[in-house]
Amino acid sequence: MENAENQTLQLVDSKSNEISLWLNQRISEIRIIHEYALTNGMNLQSLKPYLTRLNKTLSTQYGNLNETFAIGAIDGYGWVNDSITINISGRDYFERVMMHDMEYIISKPIISKSDGASVFIICYPIVDNNEKIGFINGAVNLDKISEIAGGIDVYNGFSWIMNKDLDIYSIDKIDLTKEYISYEGLAKIVDKSTEKNLGTIHIGNKSGNDSTVFFSSVPYTEDWLLCTMIENKNIHAQTNYIIELVVIIGIILLILAILYAVIVSGTIVRPIYKLKNHMLEVSEGNLDSFYEYKGKDEIAVLVKVFNQMLTDIKKLITQVYKAQAQKRTTELRVLQSQINPHFLYNTLDTIQWKALEHNAYDAADMLNLLSVFFRTSLSDGKEFITVEDEVKHVRSYLEIQKIRYKDKVNYDIHMEESIFQNFVPKMIIQPLVENSIYHGLKLKKQVGYININILSENDYIVIDVTDNGLGMSEEKLCKLRNDLANSVESEHYGLYNINERLKLTFKDKYDIKIESELNKCTMVSLKIPKIREGFQCSEQL
């Protein structure tokens, strides 16, 4: 919009220069007359033929005026032709050119006496030896400059020429103020032109529309202004078209962007919606509702995690079912092994006394050891017993086995006194000793040894059970370790039972190590945290 106004202003300025160039040519022609030798002598009789020829020759340049030039003395009387003389002694332009040091004066519009045409006068003083002795008038038809002004064809605008006294040169002043611009508007243009020779002013036209007047001072004139009035809607028509086009394109692009956003969001939302449906199916119990997604974006990560979660849930459910089944089996075995403790103790005491009555001292000793064994095993229903009681329990078991196998089984128990009163889950050593006898020493021909070491290691108790039995092969050892790691029940049920109990009690805060060498030895090492009375297992917590 700014460029459109600048271009229009430059066009008006160029037309102003065109008018000034045309005027300069007319002034130059008058200068030629002034420099003619007969002019300086004011020899009117000799000048008349010369002026007559000039009038005929240059009339077209002055708007087809046959009486173009006039010459006269300082009294204001001038000669045009033999039939026309003029008296301009009282006219403003004559007085000014004679009284002031000016090369020429351009008059206000006047009416030609010869043909009634609207003209303006270029009054040029005749100077001889720095003294004004007469004047030369050049009458210029206003139609010529009106033609130049009317040639400004830009944005359907209207152009005119005026001076700073609001005299109009190219159109009737009444028509101008009636159809185009008010007197106040003309005055505003004159006021603005006093600040600068070239510019614009925004005013309303007579139709009430916002308009812009472009004005430019005309060189070689004292105060002429070339003005062009254009309605803003015409100036900005192309710009408005561009704006409308941009808005239309913007709306189209916005619609396309919305459609693209819908499509793109659809590619994102659809997988999420499908994932939601799979989750709802899982919530209803369908654990096989896996989602196959081949993308490589963030949704793929969610799908991968979701599928992995399903796999983990199914695995956990399987483990829970398995644990429940194992628990029911264990409970059944416990129920099957439960008997009335007092009845058991009383019966064993009675049998012991009967054995003593018949001097069966070995049988009496075995009954005593068996009574101690069962008292520790039952422990009034307690889950945890002291290390000292656990050792008594396993010692009674080993003494019974020594009597049974006639000293084929020997043992040694070493225990640190500092941990006597620490608590451990009951019956965690006896199953290890039982495994050593039945899987290691029973089938061996030589005497078997079992070494039991119970030591303190910082906040842990370490229990090592070592035998010099048959041992086991590397393959069998690996299988046993793998079965324990995966909670798989095997022929070593006592070891499996201990591992499951310790897992329920301490979770991952315990350790079982098994080392064995075929035909040489086997060692099982338990490492459990030190606990005191009142301890609750991790599963309960």
PyMOL commands that set and color helices and strands:
alter all, ss='L'
color gray80, all
select helices_A, chain A and resi 2-35+37-40+44-62+92-99+142-150+173-179+183-193+232-235+237-283+298-337+341-357+361-381+387-404+417-419+430-441+474-485+493-506
alter helices_A, ss='H'
color red, helices_A
select strands_A, chain A and resi 69-73+77-81+84-87+105-106+110-111+118-128+131-141+158-162+198-204+210-217+225-231+384-386+409-415+423-425+448-457+460-467+511-517+521-529
alter strands_A, ss='S'
color yellow, strands_A
deselect
rebuild
show_as cartoon
